[in-house]
């Protein structure tokens, strides 16, 4: 039915929008924001680039997750 196709397209668009919003929040705020803050502390006279900030943020959050996992394993 045409109504089913329209509803399916609308729901698909809504889910794509929500996924895009969540991915933007994760990448922009959590990864790049954290990385930019770390790089500004390490190099105060240089403005960090987007890629460098994203990689620094990814490394930081990877280290945090690994540390929490290690601490959890050692506590058992």
mmCIF file as gemmi writes it, N, C-alpha and C atoms, coordinates in Angstrom:
data_model
loop_
_atom_site.group_PDB
_atom_site.id
_atom_site.type_symbol
_atom_site.label_atom_id
_atom_site.label_alt_id
_atom_site.label_comp_id
_atom_site.label_asym_id
_atom_site.label_entity_id
_atom_site.label_seq_id
_atom_site.pdbx_PDB_ins_code
_atom_site.Cartn_x
_atom_site.Cartn_y
_atom_site.Cartn_z
_atom_site.occupancy
_atom_site.B_iso_or_equiv
_atom_site.pdbx_formal_charge
_atom_site.auth_seq_id
_atom_site.auth_asym_id
_atom_site.pdbx_PDB_model_num
ATOM 1 N N . UNK Axp A 1 ? 0.829 -1.189 0 1 0 ? 1 A 1
ATOM 2 C CA . UNK Axp A 1 ? 0 0 0 1 0 ? 1 A 1
ATOM 3 C C . UNK Axp A 1 ? 0.871 1.25 0 1 0 ? 1 A 1
ATOM 4 N N . UNK Axp A 2 ? 0.414 2.281 -0.623 1 0 ? 2 A 1
ATOM 5 C CA . UNK Axp A 2 ? 1.194 3.515 -0.645 1 0 ? 2 A 1
ATOM 6 C C . UNK Axp A 2 ? 1.344 4.141 0.739 1 0 ? 2 A 1
ATOM 7 N N . UNK Axp A 3 ? 0.349 3.99 1.593 1 0 ? 3 A 1
ATOM 8 C CA . UNK Axp A 3 ? 0.426 4.571 2.937 1 0 ? 3 A 1
ATOM 9 C C . UNK Axp A 3 ? 1.535 3.907 3.747 1 0 ? 3 A 1
ATOM 10 N N . UNK Axp A 4 ? 1.698 2.601 3.577 1 0 ? 4 A 1
ATOM 11 C CA . UNK Axp A 4 ? 2.777 1.899 4.275 1 0 ? 4 A 1
ATOM 12 C C . UNK Axp A 4 ? 4.146 2.395 3.813 1 0 ? 4 A 1
ATOM 13 N N . UNK Axp A 5 ? 4.287 2.635 2.533 1 0 ? 5 A 1
ATOM 14 C CA . UNK Axp A 5 ? 5.554 3.143 2.007 1 0 ? 5 A 1
ATOM 15 C C . UNK Axp A 5 ? 5.862 4.536 2.558 1 0 ? 5 A 1
ATOM 16 N N . UNK Axp A 6 ? 4.84 5.369 2.626 1 0 ? 6 A 1
ATOM 17 C CA . UNK Axp A 6 ? 5.028 6.732 3.146 1 0 ? 6 A 1
ATOM 18 C C . UNK Axp A 6 ? 5.409 6.688 4.623 1 0 ? 6 A 1
ATOM 19 N N . UNK Axp A 7 ? 4.71 5.857 5.4 1 0 ? 7 A 1
ATOM 20 C CA . UNK Axp A 7 ? 5.011 5.74 6.832 1 0 ? 7 A 1
ATOM 21 C C . UNK Axp A 7 ? 6.412 5.165 7.036 1 0 ? 7 A 1
ATOM 22 N N . UNK Axp A 8 ? 6.784 4.174 6.222 1 0 ? 8 A 1
ATOM 23 C CA . UNK Axp A 8 ? 8.121 3.589 6.327 1 0 ? 8 A 1
ATOM 24 C C . UNK Axp A 8 ? 9.206 4.597 6.013 1 0 ? 8 A 1
ATOM 25 N N . UNK Axp A 9 ? 8.998 5.408 4.983 1 0 ? 9 A 1
ATOM 26 C CA . UNK Axp A 9 ? 9.965 6.453 4.628 1 0 ? 9 A 1
ATOM 27 C C . UNK Axp A 9 ? 10.064 7.5 5.738 1 0 ? 9 A 1
ATOM 28 N N . UNK Axp A 10 ? 8.928 7.869 6.307 1 0 ? 10 A 1
ATOM 29 C CA . UNK Axp A 10 ? 8.928 8.874 7.373 1 0 ? 10 A 1
ATOM 30 C C . UNK Axp A 10 ? 9.66 8.356 8.608 1 0 ? 10 A 1
ATOM 31 N N . UNK Axp A 11 ? 9.377 7.124 8.992 1 0 ? 11 A 1
ATOM 32 C CA . UNK Axp A 11 ? 10.065 6.547 10.154 1 0 ? 11 A 1
ATOM 33 C C . UNK Axp A 11 ? 11.558 6.386 9.888 1 0 ? 11 A 1
ATOM 34 N N . UNK Axp A 12 ? 11.902 5.985 8.675 1 0 ? 12 A 1
ATOM 35 C CA . UNK Axp A 12 ? 13.313 5.869 8.315 1 0 ? 12 A 1
ATOM 36 C C . UNK Axp A 12 ? 14.021 7.211 8.411 1 0 ? 12 A 1
ATOM 37 N N . UNK Axp A 13 ? 13.357 8.269 7.962 1 0 ? 13 A 1
ATOM 38 C CA . UNK Axp A 13 ? 13.932 9.608 8.059 1 0 ? 13 A 1
ATOM 39 C C . UNK Axp A 13 ? 14.111 10.057 9.495 1 0 ? 13 A 1
ATOM 40 N N . UNK Axp A 14 ? 13.135 9.745 10.342 1 0 ? 14 A 1
ATOM 41 C CA . UNK Axp A 14 ? 13.224 10.111 11.761 1 0 ? 14 A 1
ATOM 42 C C . UNK Axp A 14 ? 14.376 9.369 12.425 1 0 ? 14 A 1
ATOM 43 N N . UNK Axp A 15 ? 14.5 8.078 12.156 1 0 ? 15 A 1
ATOM 44 C CA . UNK Axp A 15 ? 15.582 7.304 12.755 1 0 ? 15 A 1
ATOM 45 C C . UNK Axp A 15 ? 16.953 7.748 12.244 1 0 ? 15 A 1
ATOM 46 N N . UNK Axp A 16 ? 17.049 8.108 10.962 1 0 ? 16 A 1
ATOM 47 C CA . UNK Axp A 16 ? 18.312 8.628 10.43 1 0 ? 16 A 1
ATOM 48 C C . UNK Axp A 16 ? 18.675 9.946 11.102 1 0 ? 16 A 1
ATOM 49 N N . UNK Axp A 17 ? 17.679 10.798 11.329 1 0 ? 17 A 1
ATOM 50 C CA . UNK Axp A 17 ? 17.914 12.08 11.997 1 0 ? 17 A 1
ATOM 51 C C . UNK Axp A 17 ? 18.405 11.866 13.423 1 0 ? 17 A 1
ATOM 52 N N . UNK Axp A 18 ? 17.762 10.957 14.158 1 0 ? 18 A 1
ATOM 53 C CA . UNK Axp A 18 ? 18.168 10.689 15.54 1 0 ? 18 A 1
ATOM 54 C C . UNK Axp A 18 ? 19.568 10.093 15.585 1 0 ? 18 A 1
ATOM 55 N N . UNK Axp A 19 ? 19.87 9.166 14.682 1 0 ? 19 A 1
ATOM 56 C CA . UNK Axp A 19 ? 21.206 8.567 14.636 1 0 ? 19 A 1
ATOM 57 C C . UNK Axp A 19 ? 22.258 9.62 14.307 1 0 ? 19 A 1
ATOM 58 N N . UNK Axp A 20 ? 21.947 10.512 13.382 1 0 ? 20 A 1
ATOM 59 C CA . UNK Axp A 20 ? 22.88 11.576 13.019 1 0 ? 20 A 1
ATOM 60 C C . UNK Axp A 20 ? 23.117 12.519 14.199 1 0 ? 20 A 1
ATOM 61 N N . UNK Axp A 21 ? 22.047 12.84 14.914 1 0 ? 21 A 1
ATOM 62 C CA . UNK Axp A 21 ? 22.15 13.722 16.071 1 0 ? 21 A 1
ATOM 63 C C . UNK Axp A 21 ? 23.018 13.101 17.161 1 0 ? 21 A 1
ATOM 64 N N . UNK Axp A 22 ? 22.789 11.827 17.436 1 0 ? 22 A 1
ATOM 65 C CA . UNK Axp A 22 ? 23.578 11.144 18.466 1 0 ? 22 A 1
ATOM 66 C C . UNK Axp A 22 ? 25.037 11.039 18.042 1 0 ? 22 A 1
ATOM 67 N N . UNK Axp A 23 ? 25.292 10.709 16.788 1 0 ? 23 A 1
ATOM 68 C CA . UNK Axp A 23 ? 26.673 10.601 16.336 1 0 ? 23 A 1
ATOM 69 C C . UNK Axp A 23 ? 27.374 11.954 16.361 1 0 ? 23 A 1
ATOM 70 N N . UNK Axp A 24 ? 26.678 13.015 16.01 1 0 ? 24 A 1
ATOM 71 C CA . UNK Axp A 24 ? 27.274 14.352 16.077 1 0 ? 24 A 1
ATOM 72 C C . UNK Axp A 24 ? 27.611 14.717 17.513 1 0 ? 24 A 1
ATOM 73 N N . UNK Axp A 25 ? 26.728 14.403 18.446 1 0 ? 25 A 1
ATOM 74 C CA . UNK Axp A 25 ? 26.993 14.702 19.852 1 0 ? 25 A 1
ATOM 75 C C . UNK Axp A 25 ? 28.204 13.925 20.332 1 0 ? 25 A 1
ATOM 76 N N . UNK Axp A 26 ? 28.272 12.651 19.996 1 0 ? 26 A 1
ATOM 77 C CA . UNK Axp A 26 ? 29.397 11.825 20.447 1 0 ? 26 A 1
ATOM 78 C C . UNK Axp A 26 ? 30.706 12.33 19.856 1 0 ? 26 A 1
ATOM 79 N N . UNK Axp A 27 ? 30.733 12.543 18.558 1 0 ? 27 A 1
ATOM 80 C CA . UNK Axp A 27 ? 31.982 12.933 17.905 1 0 ? 27 A 1
ATOM 81 C C . UNK Axp A 27 ? 32.364 14.365 18.251 1 0 ? 27 A 1
ATOM 82 N N . UNK Axp A 28 ? 31.449 15.288 18.09 1 0 ? 28 A 1
ATOM 83 C CA . UNK Axp A 28 ? 31.773 16.706 18.286 1 0 ? 28 A 1
ATOM 84 C C . UNK Axp A 28 ? 32.039 17.033 19.748 1 0 ? 28 A 1
ATOM 85 N N . UNK Axp A 29 ? 31.132 16.678 20.609 1 0 ? 29 A 1
ATOM 86 C CA . UNK Axp A 29 ? 31.23 17.106 22.002 1 0 ? 29 A 1
ATOM 87 C C . UNK Axp A 29 ? 32.186 16.226 22.793 1 0 ? 29 A 1
ATOM 88 N N . UNK Axp A 30 ? 31.967 14.932 22.74 1 0 ? 30 A 1
ATOM 89 C CA . UNK Axp A 30 ? 32.738 14.047 23.612 1 0 ? 30 A 1
ATOM 90 C C . UNK Axp A 30 ? 34.165 13.857 23.094 1 0 ? 30 A 1
ATOM 91 N N . UNK Axp A 31 ? 34.326 13.475 21.835 1 0 ? 31 A 1
ATOM 92 C CA . UNK Axp A 31 ? 35.671 13.201 21.336 1 0 ? 31 A 1
ATOM 93 C C . UNK Axp A 31 ? 36.457 14.48 21.05 1 0 ? 31 A 1
ATOM 94 N N . UNK Axp A 32 ? 35.931 15.326 20.174 1 0 ? 32 A 1
ATOM 95 C CA . UNK Axp A 32 ? 36.681 16.532 19.794 1 0 ? 32 A 1
ATOM 96 C C . UNK Axp A 32 ? 36.769 17.53 20.933 1 0 ? 32 A 1
ATOM 97 N N . UNK Axp A 33 ? 35.722 17.646 21.721 1 0 ? 33 A 1
ATOM 98 C CA . UNK Axp A 33 ? 35.749 18.58 22.849 1 0 ? 33 A 1
ATOM 99 C C . UNK Axp A 33 ? 36.793 18.2 23.882 1 0 ? 33 A 1
ATOM 100 N N . UNK Axp A 34 ? 36.808 16.931 24.25 1 0 ? 34 A 1
ATOM 101 C CA . UNK Axp A 34 ? 37.797 16.453 25.209 1 0 ? 34 A 1
ATOM 102 C C . UNK Axp A 34 ? 39.206 16.565 24.641 1 0 ? 34 A 1
ATOM 103 N N . UNK Axp A 35 ? 39.36 16.164 23.389 1 0 ? 35 A 1
ATOM 104 C CA . UNK Axp A 35 ? 40.68 16.241 22.762 1 0 ? 35 A 1
ATOM 105 C C . UNK Axp A 35 ? 41.182 17.669 22.643 1 0 ? 35 A 1
ATOM 106 N N . UNK Axp A 36 ? 40.308 18.592 22.27 1 0 ? 36 A 1
ATOM 107 C CA . UNK Axp A 36 ? 40.712 19.997 22.173 1 0 ? 36 A 1
ATOM 108 C C . UNK Axp A 36 ? 41.109 20.549 23.533 1 0 ? 36 A 1
ATOM 109 N N . UNK Axp A 37 ? 40.382 20.172 24.573 1 0 ? 37 A 1
ATOM 110 C CA . UNK Axp A 37 ? 40.712 20.627 25.919 1 0 ? 37 A 1
ATOM 111 C C . UNK Axp A 37 ? 42.084 20.085 26.348 1 0 ? 37 A 1
ATOM 112 N N . UNK Axp A 38 ? 42.352 18.829 26.059 1 0 ? 38 A 1
ATOM 113 C CA . UNK Axp A 38 ? 43.643 18.228 26.417 1 0 ? 38 A 1
ATOM 114 C C . UNK Axp A 38 ? 44.775 18.899 25.644 1 0 ? 38 A 1
ATOM 115 N N . UNK Axp A 39 ? 44.581 19.083 24.345 1 0 ? 39 A 1
ATOM 116 C CA . UNK Axp A 39 ? 45.638 19.684 23.526 1 0 ? 39 A 1
ATOM 117 C C . UNK Axp A 39 ? 45.879 21.147 23.891 1 0 ? 39 A 1
ATOM 118 N N . UNK Axp A 40 ? 44.835 21.877 24.284 1 0 ? 40 A 1
ATOM 119 C CA . UNK Axp A 40 ? 45.037 23.263 24.723 1 0 ? 40 A 1
ATOM 120 C C . UNK Axp A 40 ? 45.845 23.324 26.013 1 0 ? 40 A 1
ATOM 121 N N . UNK Axp A 41 ? 45.663 22.322 26.882 1 0 ? 41 A 1
ATOM 122 C CA . UNK Axp A 41 ? 46.45 22.268 28.124 1 0 ? 41 A 1
ATOM 123 C C . UNK Axp A 41 ? 47.921 21.933 27.823 1 0 ? 41 A 1
ATOM 124 N N . UNK Axp A 42 ? 48.133 21.052 26.853 1 0 ? 42 A 1
ATOM 125 C CA . UNK Axp A 42 ? 49.499 20.641 26.529 1 0 ? 42 A 1
ATOM 126 C C . UNK Axp A 42 ? 50.243 21.69 25.694 1 0 ? 42 A 1
ATOM 127 N N . UNK Axp A 43 ? 49.529 22.336 24.763 1 0 ? 43 A 1
ATOM 128 C CA . UNK Axp A 43 ? 50.135 23.344 23.887 1 0 ? 43 A 1
ATOM 129 C C . UNK Axp A 43 ? 49.268 24.612 23.915 1 0 ? 43 A 1
ATOM 130 N N . UNK Axp A 44 ? 49.451 25.476 24.912 1 0 ? 44 A 1
ATOM 131 C CA . UNK Axp A 44 ? 48.538 26.603 25.067 1 0 ? 44 A 1
ATOM 132 C C . UNK Axp A 44 ? 48.603 27.645 23.948 1 0 ? 44 A 1
ATOM 133 N N . UNK Axp A 45 ? 49.697 27.744 23.223 1 0 ? 45 A 1
ATOM 134 C CA . UNK Axp A 45 ? 49.815 28.774 22.19 1 0 ? 45 A 1
ATOM 135 C C . UNK Axp A 45 ? 49.355 28.313 20.819 1 0 ? 45 A 1
ATOM 136 N N . UNK Axp A 46 ? 48.973 27.049 20.694 1 0 ? 46 A 1
ATOM 137 C CA . UNK Axp A 46 ? 48.55 26.494 19.406 1 0 ? 46 A 1
ATOM 138 C C . UNK Axp A 46 ? 47.087 26.092 19.477 1 0 ? 46 A 1
ATOM 139 N N . UNK Axp A 47 ? 46.346 26.44 18.443 1 0 ? 47 A 1
ATOM 140 C CA . UNK Axp A 47 ? 44.951 26.004 18.339 1 0 ? 47 A 1
ATOM 141 C C . UNK Axp A 47 ? 44.937 24.591 17.751 1 0 ? 47 A 1
ATOM 142 N N . UNK Axp A 48 ? 44.316 23.622 18.439 1 0 ? 48 A 1
ATOM 143 C CA . UNK Axp A 48 ? 44.324 22.246 17.923 1 0 ? 48 A 1
ATOM 144 C C . UNK Axp A 48 ? 43.44 22.097 16.693 1 0 ? 48 A 1
ATOM 145 N N . UNK Axp A 49 ? 43.879 21.277 15.769 1 0 ? 49 A 1
ATOM 146 C CA . UNK Axp A 49 ? 43.088 20.961 14.589 1 0 ? 49 A 1
ATOM 147 C C . UNK Axp A 49 ? 41.991 19.967 14.931 1 0 ? 49 A 1
ATOM 148 N N . UNK Axp A 50 ? 41.034 19.828 14.036 1 0 ? 50 A 1
ATOM 149 C CA . UNK Axp A 50 ? 39.908 18.929 14.293 1 0 ? 50 A 1
ATOM 150 C C . UNK Axp A 50 ? 40.342 17.472 14.377 1 0 ? 50 A 1
ATOM 151 N N . UNK Axp A 51 ? 41.22 17.063 13.468 1 0 ? 51 A 1
ATOM 152 C CA . UNK Axp A 51 ? 41.668 15.672 13.458 1 0 ? 51 A 1
ATOM 153 C C . UNK Axp A 51 ? 42.502 15.359 14.694 1 0 ? 51 A 1
ATOM 154 N N . UNK Axp A 52 ? 43.41 16.263 15.036 1 0 ? 52 A 1
ATOM 155 C CA . UNK Axp A 52 ? 44.245 16.056 16.219 1 0 ? 52 A 1
ATOM 156 C C . UNK Axp A 52 ? 43.392 16.005 17.481 1 0 ? 52 A 1
ATOM 157 N N . UNK Axp A 53 ? 42.397 16.877 17.564 1 0 ? 53 A 1
ATOM 158 C CA . UNK Axp A 53 ? 41.519 16.886 18.733 1 0 ? 53 A 1
ATOM 159 C C . UNK Axp A 53 ? 40.703 15.6 18.81 1 0 ? 53 A 1
ATOM 160 N N . UNK Axp A 54 ? 40.207 15.128 17.676 1 0 ? 54 A 1
ATOM 161 C CA . UNK Axp A 54 ? 39.43 13.884 17.665 1 0 ? 54 A 1
ATOM 162 C C . UNK Axp A 54 ? 40.295 12.697 18.061 1 0 ? 54 A 1
ATOM 163 N N . UNK Axp A 55 ? 41.519 12.638 17.552 1 0 ? 55 A 1
ATOM 164 C CA . UNK Axp A 55 ? 42.413 11.53 17.907 1 0 ? 55 A 1
ATOM 165 C C . UNK Axp A 55 ? 42.826 11.583 19.373 1 0 ? 55 A 1
ATOM 166 N N . UNK Axp A 56 ? 43.094 12.784 19.886 1 0 ? 56 A 1
ATOM 167 C CA . UNK Axp A 56 ? 43.447 12.92 21.302 1 0 ? 56 A 1
ATOM 168 C C . UNK Axp A 56 ? 42.265 12.526 22.184 1 0 ? 56 A 1
ATOM 169 N N . UNK Axp A 57 ? 41.07 12.932 21.802 1 0 ? 57 A 1
ATOM 170 C CA . UNK Axp A 57 ? 39.888 12.553 22.568 1 0 ? 57 A 1
ATOM 171 C C . UNK Axp A 57 ? 39.634 11.059 22.518 1 0 ? 57 A 1
ATOM 172 N N . UNK Axp A 58 ? 39.824 10.47 21.335 1 0 ? 58 A 1
ATOM 173 C CA . UNK Axp A 58 ? 39.656 9.028 21.203 1 0 ? 58 A 1
ATOM 174 C C . UNK Axp A 58 ? 40.681 8.279 22.052 1 0 ? 58 A 1
ATOM 175 N N . UNK Axp A 59 ? 41.913 8.735 22.048 1 0 ? 59 A 1
ATOM 176 C CA . UNK Axp A 59 ? 42.957 8.107 22.874 1 0 ? 59 A 1
ATOM 177 C C . UNK Axp A 59 ? 42.633 8.256 24.358 1 0 ? 59 A 1
ATOM 178 N N . UNK Axp A 60 ? 42.162 9.432 24.751 1 0 ? 60 A 1
ATOM 179 C CA . UNK Axp A 60 ? 41.827 9.661 26.157 1 0 ? 60 A 1
ATOM 180 C C . UNK Axp A 60 ? 40.698 8.741 26.601 1 0 ? 60 A 1
ATOM 181 N N . UNK Axp A 61 ? 39.607 8.692 25.829 1 0 ? 61 A 1
ATOM 182 C CA . UNK Axp A 61 ? 38.475 7.866 26.235 1 0 ? 61 A 1
ATOM 183 C C . UNK Axp A 61 ? 38.813 6.383 26.14 1 0 ? 61 A 1
ATOM 184 N N . UNK Axp A 62 ? 39.662 6.003 25.2 1 0 ? 62 A 1
ATOM 185 C CA . UNK Axp A 62 ? 40.12 4.622 25.154 1 0 ? 62 A 1
ATOM 186 C C . UNK Axp A 62 ? 40.917 4.254 26.392 1 0 ? 62 A 1
ATOM 187 N N . UNK Axp A 63 ? 41.768 5.174 26.833 1 0 ? 63 A 1
ATOM 188 C CA . UNK Axp A 63 ? 42.556 4.939 28.041 1 0 ? 63 A 1
ATOM 189 C C . UNK Axp A 63 ? 41.657 4.879 29.274 1 0 ? 63 A 1
ATOM 190 N N . UNK Axp A 64 ? 40.654 5.73 29.341 1 0 ? 64 A 1
ATOM 191 C CA . UNK Axp A 64 ? 39.732 5.716 30.48 1 0 ? 64 A 1
ATOM 192 C C . UNK Axp A 64 ? 38.975 4.389 30.534 1 0 ? 64 A 1
ATOM 193 N N . UNK Axp A 65 ? 38.485 3.938 29.389 1 0 ? 65 A 1
ATOM 194 C CA . UNK Axp A 65 ? 37.752 2.672 29.351 1 0 ? 65 A 1
ATOM 195 C C . UNK Axp A 65 ? 38.66 1.512 29.726 1 0 ? 65 A 1
ATOM 196 N N . UNK Axp A 66 ? 39.898 1.52 29.215 1 0 ? 66 A 1
ATOM 197 C CA . UNK Axp A 66 ? 40.848 0.457 29.558 1 0 ? 66 A 1
ATOM 198 C C . UNK Axp A 66 ? 41.188 0.485 31.05 1 0 ? 66 A 1
ATOM 199 N N . UNK Axp A 67 ? 41.36 1.669 31.62 1 0 ? 67 A 1
ATOM 200 C CA . UNK Axp A 67 ? 41.668 1.793 33.049 1 0 ? 67 A 1
ATOM 201 C C . UNK Axp A 67 ? 40.507 1.307 33.91 1 0 ? 67 A 1
ATOM 202 N N . UNK Axp A 68 ? 39.299 1.663 33.551 1 0 ? 68 A 1
ATOM 203 C CA . UNK Axp A 68 ? 38.126 1.201 34.302 1 0 ? 68 A 1
ATOM 204 C C . UNK Axp A 68 ? 37.996 -0.311 34.195 1 0 ? 68 A 1
ATOM 205 N N . UNK Axp A 69 ? 38.205 -0.842 32.999 1 0 ? 69 A 1
ATOM 206 C CA . UNK Axp A 69 ? 38.145 -2.29 32.816 1 0 ? 69 A 1
ATOM 207 C C . UNK Axp A 69 ? 39.215 -2.984 33.642 1 0 ? 69 A 1
ATOM 208 N N . UNK Axp A 70 ? 40.439 -2.445 33.617 1 0 ? 70 A 1
ATOM 209 C CA . UNK Axp A 70 ? 41.54 -3.029 34.39 1 0 ? 70 A 1
ATOM 210 C C . UNK Axp A 70 ? 41.24 -2.966 35.892 1 0 ? 70 A 1
ATOM 211 N N . UNK Axp A 71 ? 40.737 -1.827 36.377 1 0 ? 71 A 1
ATOM 212 C CA . UNK Axp A 71 ? 40.413 -1.694 37.793 1 0 ? 71 A 1
ATOM 213 C C . UNK Axp A 71 ? 39.302 -2.659 38.209 1 0 ? 71 A 1
ATOM 214 N N . UNK Axp A 72 ? 38.332 -2.837 37.335 1 0 ? 72 A 1
ATOM 215 C CA . UNK Axp A 72 ? 37.256 -3.767 37.628 1 0 ? 72 A 1
ATOM 216 C C . UNK Axp A 72 ? 37.781 -5.206 37.703 1 0 ? 72 A 1
ATOM 217 N N . UNK Axp A 73 ? 38.674 -5.545 36.789 1 0 ? 73 A 1
ATOM 218 C CA . UNK Axp A 73 ? 39.246 -6.904 36.797 1 0 ? 73 A 1
ATOM 219 C C . UNK Axp A 73 ? 40.136 -7.137 38.018 1 0 ? 73 A 1
ATOM 220 N N . UNK Axp A 74 ? 40.855 -6.112 38.464 1 0 ? 74 A 1
ATOM 221 C CA . UNK Axp A 74 ? 41.736 -6.255 39.618 1 0 ? 74 A 1
ATOM 222 C C . UNK Axp A 74 ? 40.942 -6.32 40.919 1 0 ? 74 A 1
ATOM 223 N N . UNK Axp A 75 ? 39.763 -5.721 40.947 1 0 ? 75 A 1
ATOM 224 C CA . UNK Axp A 75 ? 38.952 -5.715 42.158 1 0 ? 75 A 1
ATOM 225 C C . UNK Axp A 75 ? 38.295 -7.066 42.41 1 0 ? 75 A 1
ATOM 226 N N . UNK Axp A 76 ? 38.185 -7.881 41.385 1 0 ? 76 A 1
ATOM 227 C CA . UNK Axp A 76 ? 37.537 -9.178 41.537 1 0 ? 76 A 1
ATOM 228 C C . UNK Axp A 76 ? 38.464 -10.169 42.074 1 0 ? 76 A 1
